[in-house]
């Protein structure tokens, strides 16, 4: 149980950060560092919570990081450019924010830890993209496989893999209690920005056509937001997490993108047409995690099956649409 702690959450105004803050805010002090390019925190009203302090700033700004991490006992570093379309348009900021931002966070945390030992855990958010185009039951120790240099899709993955190495090396060399999480296709109520489920649900409820890249035969495992928050909380508290990387996802909730679109249509009672569009960019064809390491070391086990999660997600979007 985490109570009476002080958290610094970079990128905390995003979808996952907001869900984590909802769990933590009543019993802990939370300081959020975010540029507010996406602001799920404000939409949820959590920016007004008495235990939440929002600092609008950039992790590439060392002074902003120092301010946000002042007095922190736990750090969750989520700040990054996210979403395939956004990454493709912004490959340089994608790498700069991951590399420079993570260096700032680690250096400030190291100094604080050496000064008074107050940093109990630092979690770096990596990505399942480090496994490349084909990832079937991938384990954390499996060889990562990235695409060709110059292919914008992989700039995000290569920068995140670099930050994982940085975090592990700060643990090995300096004793900073770090770990890394690789999230696999997170969805649920409150999602902002890009993402297939977000786009499909919004279009299905509006009766608009749902667009699938190529044949829609790409395979994904989908993890409900509550399940990844459970995983983060375990990584923040379990001593076994230190120095490790964990896949966090739900291999039971695996479907093709084509199947996903039809499932959302059925659950939403939608008549939206489905249209296949040509997509010439690099894509992930198969992504299914092995989460046995997280189960063994953390006690992590996803509990929300895909249909149940989609029903809750659709209802959230439906309620939001009817209120606007």
C-alpha positions in Angstrom: 0.0 0.0 0.0 1.4 3.4 -1.0 0.5 6.1 1.4 2.2 9.3 2.5 4.6 9.3 -0.4 5.6 12.0 -2.9 5.4 11.1 -6.5 6.8 12.8 -9.6 5.1 11.6 -12.7 6.5 13.0 -16.0 3.9 12.9 -18.8 1.4 12.3 -16.0 -1.4 14.3 -17.8 -1.6 11.5 -20.4 -4.0 8.5 -20.5 -2.0 6.1 -18.4 -0.6 8.8 -16.0 -4.1 10.0 -15.3 -5.3 6.6 -14.4 -2.4 6.0 -12.1 -2.9 9.4 -10.4 -6.6 8.5 -9.8 -5.4 5.5 -7.7 -2.7 7.4 -5.9 -3.9 10.9 -5.3 -6.1 10.4 -2.2 -3.3 9.0 -0.1 -0.1 10.6 -1.6 1.3 13.9 -2.9 1.5 13.9 -6.7 3.6 16.3 -8.8 3.0 16.1 -12.5 5.4 17.4 -15.1 3.8 17.7 -18.5 3.6 19.9 -21.6 -0.1 19.4 -21.7 -0.1 18.5 -25.4 -2.7 16.0 -24.4 -4.5 16.6 -21.1 -6.5 13.6 -19.8 -5.7 14.8 -16.3 -7.7 18.0 -16.8 -10.6 16.2 -18.5 -10.8 13.9 -15.5 -10.8 16.9 -13.1 -7.7 15.5 -11.3 -5.7 18.7 -11.9 -7.9 20.2 -9.2 -7.3 17.5 -6.7 -5.8 19.0 -3.5 -2.9 16.5 -3.5 -2.0 17.1 -7.2 0.4 19.8 -8.3 0.6 20.3 -12.1 3.8 21.8 -13.5 3.6 22.7 -17.1 7.0 22.1 -18.5 9.3 19.9 -20.6 11.5 17.0 -19.4 14.2 18.4 -21.7 14.4 21.4 -19.3 16.7 20.4 -16.5 15.3 23.1 -14.2 11.8 21.9 -14.7 12.7 18.4 -13.9 14.5 19.5 -10.7 11.4 21.4 -9.6 9.1 18.5 -10.3 11.3 16.0 -8.5 11.9 18.1 -5.4 11.1 15.9 -2.4 10.0 13.0 -4.5 10.2 9.5 -3.1 8.9 7.7 -6.3 9.4 8.7 -9.9 7.3 7.4 -12.8 8.9 8.6 -16.1 6.3 8.5 -18.9 7.0 11.7 -20.8 7.5 11.0 -24.6 6.1 11.6 -28.0 3.5 8.9 -28.5 1.3 7.5 -31.3 2.5 6.2 -34.6 1.2 9.1 -36.7 2.8 11.7 -34.3 6.1 9.9 -34.3 6.2 9.7 -38.1 5.7 13.4 -38.3 8.1 14.3 -35.5 11.1 11.8 -35.5 13.6 14.3 -34.1 11.6 15.5 -31.1 10.7 11.8 -30.5 14.3 10.9 -30.0 15.3 14.1 -28.2 12.5 13.9 -25.6 13.3 10.2 -24.9 17.0 10.6 -24.7 17.5 14.1 -23.2 14.5 13.9 -21.0 15.4 10.5 -19.5 19.0 11.7 -18.9 17.7 14.7 -17.0 15.3 12.5 -14.9 18.1 10.0 -14.1 20.7 12.6 -13.3 18.4 14.5 -11.0 17.2 11.3 -9.3 20.8 10.1 -8.8 21.8 13.4 -7.1 18.7 13.2 -4.8 19.3 9.6 -4.0 23.0 10.2 -3.2 22.1 13.2 -1.1 19.5 11.6 1.2 18.5 8.2 -0.2 14.9 9.2 -0.6 14.3 7.8 -4.1 12.6 4.4 -3.4 11.8 3.6 -7.0 12.1 5.0 -10.5 10.1 3.5 -13.3 11.0 4.2 -16.9 8.2 3.6 -19.4 9.6 1.8 -22.5 7.5 0.3 -25.3 6.5 -3.0 -26.8 7.8 -1.6 -30.1 11.3 -2.7 -29.1 10.4 -6.2 -30.3 10.0 -5.0 -33.9 7.5 -6.2 -36.5 7.0 -9.8 -35.3 6.6 -10.4 -31.6 5.0 -13.7 -30.6 4.9 -14.5 -26.9 8.0 -12.4 -26.4 9.8 -12.5 -23.1 11.8 -9.6 -21.6 15.1 -11.4 -22.2 14.3 -12.1 -25.9 16.5 -10.3 -28.5 15.0 -7.0 -29.5 14.6 -6.4 -33.2 14.3 -3.0 -34.8 13.8 -1.9 -38.3 16.1 -0.2 -40.7 17.8 3.1 -39.9 15.9 5.9 -41.5 12.5 4.3 -41.1 10.7 6.8 -38.9 8.5 4.2 -37.2 11.5 2.8 -35.3 12.9 6.0 -34.0 10.6 5.8 -31.0 11.5 2.2 -30.3 15.3 2.7 -30.6 15.2 5.7 -28.3 13.1 3.8 -25.7 15.5 0.8 -25.8 18.3 3.2 -25.1 16.5 4.7 -22.1 16.0 1.1 -20.8 19.8 0.6 -20.9 20.4 3.9 -19.2 18.0 3.1 -16.4 19.5 -0.4 -15.8 23.0 1.0 -15.9 22.1 3.7 -13.3 21.0 0.9 -11.1 24.1 -1.2 -11.7 26.6 1.6 -11.4 25.0 3.9 -8.9 22.5 1.8 -7.0 19.5 3.9 -8.2 16.5 1.7 -7.7 15.2 1.7 -11.3 13.0 -0.7 -13.4 11.3 -0.5 -16.8 7.9 -1.3 -18.1 7.0 -2.3 -21.6 3.3 -1.7 -22.1 1.4 -3.7 -24.7 -1.5 -1.9 -26.4 -3.3 -0.2 -23.6 -6.9 1.0 -23.9 -9.9 2.0 -21.8 -12.1 4.9 -20.5 -10.3 8.2 -20.6 -8.0 7.5 -23.5 -6.8 10.5 -25.4 -4.9 10.9 -28.7 -4.3 8.1 -31.1 -4.9 4.4 -30.8 -7.0 1.9 -32.8 -9.7 1.3 -30.1 -10.0 5.0 -29.4 -10.5 5.7 -33.1 -12.8 2.7 -33.8 -15.1 3.4 -30.8 -15.5 7.1 -31.6 -16.3 6.4 -35.2 -18.6 3.5 -34.4 -20.7 5.6 -32.0 -20.9 8.4 -34.6 -21.9 6.0 -37.4 -18.8 7.0 -39.3 -16.7 4.5 -41.4 -14.0 2.6 -39.6 -10.7 2.6 -41.5 -8.4 -0.4 -41.4 -4.8 -0.4 -42.7 -4.4 -2.9 -45.6 -6.1 -6.2 -44.8 -6.6 -5.5 -41.1 -4.8 -8.8 -40.4 -2.3 -7.3 -37.9 -2.5 -9.1 -34.6 -2.5 -7.4 -31.2 -3.0 -8.2 -27.6 -5.0 -5.5 -25.8 -4.6 -4.6 -22.1 -7.3 -2.7 -20.2 -6.1 0.4 -18.3 -6.9 -0.9 -14.9 -4.6 -3.9 -15.5 -1.6 -1.8 -16.4 -2.1 0.4 -13.4 -2.1 -2.7 -11.2 1.2 -3.6 -12.8 2.7 -0.2 -12.2 1.7 -0.2 -8.5 3.3 -3.7 -8.1 6.5 -2.4 -9.8 6.5 0.6 -7.4 6.3 -1.6 -4.3 7.9 -5.0 -4.9 11.6 -5.2 -4.1 11.9 -7.8 -6.8 11.2 -5.1 -9.4 14.5 -3.3 -9.0 16.9 -3.7 -11.9 14.3 -5.5 -14.0 12.2 -4.9 -17.2 8.6 -6.1 -17.3 6.2 -6.8 -20.1 2.7 -5.6 -19.0 -0.1 -6.7 -21.2 -2.9 -9.3 -21.6 -2.1 -12.1 -24.0 -5.6 -13.6 -23.5 -7.1 -10.5 -25.3 -5.6 -11.2 -28.7 -7.4 -10.5 -32.0 -6.7 -9.2 -35.5 -7.5 -5.6 -36.1 -10.3 -6.7 -38.5 -11.8 -8.8 -35.7 -11.4 -5.9 -33.3 -13.3 -3.5 -35.6 -16.2 -5.9 -35.9 -16.3 -6.6 -32.2 -16.5 -2.9 -31.4 -19.3 -2.5 -34.0 -21.3 -5.3 -32.3 -20.8 -4.2 -28.8 -21.6 -0.6 -29.7 -24.7 -1.6 -31.8 -23.2 0.4 -34.7 -23.9 0.2 -38.4 -20.6 1.9 -39.3 -19.1 0.6 -42.6 -15.6 -0.8 -42.5 -13.2 0.3 -45.2 -9.7 -1.0 -45.9 -7.1 1.7 -46.9 -3.6 1.2 -48.2 -0.8 1.8 -45.7 2.7 1.9 -47.1 4.5 2.6 -43.8 6.3 0.0 -41.6 3.9 -1.7 -39.2 3.8 -4.2 -36.4 2.2 -7.4 -37.8 2.2 -9.5 -34.7 2.5 -8.4 -31.0 1.7 -10.8 -28.2 3.5 -10.6 -24.8 4.7 -13.2 -22.4 3.9 -11.8 -18.9 5.2 -14.7 -16.9 8.1 -12.8 -15.5 5.8 -10.1 -14.1 3.5 -12.8 -12.7 6.5 -14.6 -11.1 8.3 -11.6 -9.6 5.5 -9.1 -9.1 2.3 -11.2 -8.7 0.9 -9.4 -11.8 -2.0 -11.0 -13.6 -4.4 -9.2 -16.0 -8.0 -9.7 -15.0 -10.1 -7.7 -17.5 -11.0 -9.7 -20.7 -11.4 -7.9 -24.0 -15.2 -7.8 -24.3 -15.6 -6.6 -20.7 -13.0 -3.9 -21.2 -14.5 -2.8 -24.5 -18.0 -2.5 -23.0 -16.7 -0.3 -20.3 -14.8 1.8 -22.8 -17.7 2.2 -25.2 -20.0 3.2 -22.3 -17.5 5.9 -21.2 -17.3 7.3 -24.7 -21.1 7.1 -25.2 -21.7 9.0 -21.9 -19.1 11.6 -22.9 -20.7 12.1 -26.3 -24.2 12.5 -24.9 -23.0 15.1 -22.4 -21.3 17.3 -25.0 
